[in-house]
Amino acid sequence: MEWNIAQLEKTSADDGVITAHWRVSKTLEEHTASSYGTCSFTPDVESEGFIAYADLTEEVVIGWVQAELDVETIEAGLDSNLAALITPVTTYGMPWVATV
């Protein structure tokens, strides 16, 4: 699984992150499944664990995001999507149109 942060939203007053836009993807063979979402936060500049925007790393924010989500369910969904791509239960087309 590959987790990424696509974008952050922060308050101008204290540079506290209020929203993280995240993406996770998994590739198997030539197929890729992905999911995208957001997590909201309420920054507290007075808290001991507050990290200023300029000092954040992607790894820190991924940790925040994963702490808010049901990571196992998201990853299971990606596995299910990959299985359906690799061995489709339905196919599409029209018998009178030649396939390439």
N, C-alpha and C positions, 0 to 999 in steps of 0.2 A: 504494500500500500504506500502511496505517496501522498502526503498531506502538504498543502500549500496555503498560504494566506494570499488572497487575491487583492485585498484592499482593507484599509483601516479607516475608521471615522473617529475623530477626536474633537474634544471641546477646545475652543480657542483660548478660553480663560486659563485653563490649567494643564492643557495637553494630555488630559486623561482619555484613554481609548473608550469609546462608547459602543462601537460596533466593529466586529471583525467579519469580513467576508471570506469564507473558506471553501476549499475544493479538495476532494480526495479522489484518487484514481487508482485503478489496478489494471495491469496489463498481463494477459496470458496469451501466449502465441501471438497472433497478429490482432487480437481483439483487446479493446480497452473499454472499461466501464468507469463512469465517474459520477460524482454527486457534488452539489454546490449548495451552500446555505450561508446563513448569517447567525451570529451570536451577539447578544447585547450585554453590555456590562455597565455597572454604576461605579465609576472610579471614585476613590476616596483618597485625596492627596495627603490626608492626615494619617492614613494607615501605614503601619511599618512595612508592609509588602508592596507599597506603591512603587511602580517603575515609571520613570519619566519617558515620554514618547521617544525622545532621542536615544534612550538607552535600551530600547526594546530590541529583541531579536525575533526572527521568525519562529525559532524553536520555543521561546517563551510564550508567544501568542498561540501557537499550536497547542501547547499544554493547557492554556486557558480554555481554548475551544473544546478540546477533548474532554476536559473536566465537566463541561456543560452538556455534552452529548452522550447518547447511548452508542458508543463507538462500535461495540460488538454487533448491534443491529445494522448499523450503516455498512460495516464491512461484510456482513452476511448478505445484505442486499446487493452489494457489488459482486459478490461471488455468484449469486443467483442470476444476475444480469449477464455475467460472463458465460455461465453455463448455457443460458438461452441463446447467446450469440454463437457459441461453439457448436451446440446441438439444438438447432431451432425446432420448436414443436409445431410451428406453422411456417409456411413459405408463401411467397407471392409470385405473381406473374400472370400471363395469359397464354394459353396453349397455342394460340394462333400467331403469336409474336415470337420470332426467333430470339434466343438469348445469345449474348456475346460471351 
